Amino acid sequence: MVKLIVAISSNRAIGKDNDLIWHLPADMKFFSETTKGSIVLMGRRNWESIPAKYRPLPNRHNLVVTRDTTFNAAGCEVFHDVESAIEHYANDTRELYVIGGGQIYQYCLDNDLIQEMLITHIHAEFEADTFFPEIHEDQWAIETIQTYKKDDKNPYDFTIKKYTKTS
Ligand SMILES: NC(=O)c1ccc[n+]([C@@H]2O[C@H](COP(=O)([O-])OP(=O)(O)OC[C@H]3O[C@@H](n4cnc5c(N)ncnc54)[C@H](OP(=O)(O)O)[C@@H]3O)[C@@H](O)[C@H]2O)c1
């Protein structure tokens, strides 16, 4: 099963200037705990947006997709198309999470490659240059799994929902 994990604002913003827009340590913790021990698949721009000292993401097998056949980076495995990466790990016992960014989410959803999504919905709007695709709610069974109220370290309310593909 291929899963997707993302944090989006109420206007579906996910990034700006190749960086995250908000700082929500409670959601970061959810991301880290959820993806720990798994395979994470990301686009080349997302990989480059992670500060060098934090990549590869620890305790996870990092896959990067790029069309650049000369791309090489320490600590990640490179694929030149999304399907090859997914097929390569189809029989692996670990979970495979697509972790963005915008182009990769769009590609995976357009091509029906995702069976489950964990979406952190941040209850605020942000200016952005990268957005998550529109969610077709009729194609997913939706379950709220965690609700957070803002506090001194996390400046926005957010809700984490699990989407399971139904059609
Ligand atoms: N809020 C969140 O949860 C979240 C999560 C992740 C990322 N983000 C944000 O998203 C932004 C980055 O997203 P992005 O859309 O700019 O870039 P991206 O999806 O991370 O990466 C795009 C790159 O991936 C490669 N690529 C795209 N489609 C491909 C395909 N079908 N086959 C092979 N390679 C392909 C290309 O690399 P080459 O150009 O090298 O060929 C392309 O330039 C940042 O702002 C980041 O902070 C947010």
The ligand as a Gaussian input file, in Angstrom:
#p B3LYP/6-31G(d) Opt

LIG

0 1
 N        3.391000      20.938000       3.699000
 C        3.946000      19.767000       3.465000
 O        3.557000      18.742000       4.057000
 C        5.057000      19.654000       2.465000
 C        5.646000      18.409000       2.224000
 C        6.676000      18.341000       1.290000
 C        7.108000      19.471000       0.625000
 N        6.506000      20.662000       0.882000
 C        6.921000      21.872000       0.156000
 O        6.719000      21.647000      -1.236000
 C        7.631000      22.468000      -1.967000
 C        8.385000      21.607000      -2.972000
 O        7.452000      21.079000      -3.910000
 P        7.652000      21.247000      -5.500000
 O        6.364000      20.936000      -6.148000
 O        8.296000      22.554000      -5.778000
 O        8.752000      20.156000      -5.845000
 P        8.845000      18.559000      -5.598000
 O        7.558000      17.909000      -5.975000
 O        9.421000      18.292000      -4.255000
 O       10.007000      18.173000      -6.639000
 C        9.863000      18.479000      -7.994000
 C       10.978000      17.803000      -8.753000
 O       10.795000      16.377000      -8.730000
 C       11.158000      15.841000      -9.993000
 N        9.955000      15.270000     -10.598000
 C        8.683000      15.773000     -10.591000
 N        7.841000      14.955000     -11.210000
 C        8.587000      13.893000     -11.635000
 C        8.281000      12.712000     -12.344000
 N        7.028000      12.429000     -12.752000
 N        9.291000      11.844000     -12.598000
 C       10.545000      12.104000     -12.192000
 N       10.895000      13.211000     -11.512000
 C        9.923000      14.108000     -11.243000
 C       11.743000      16.981000     -10.806000
 O       13.112000      17.024000     -10.467000
 P       14.233000      17.551000     -11.505000
 O       13.905000      19.000000     -11.745000
 O       15.522000      17.346000     -10.777000
 O       14.086000      16.691000     -12.745000
 C       11.018000      18.181000     -10.229000
 O       11.707000      19.409000     -10.428000
 C        8.531000      23.135000      -0.926000
 O        8.039000      24.440000      -0.639000
 C        8.365000      22.233000       0.289000
 O        8.639000      22.910000       1.503000
 C        5.498000      20.772000       1.791000

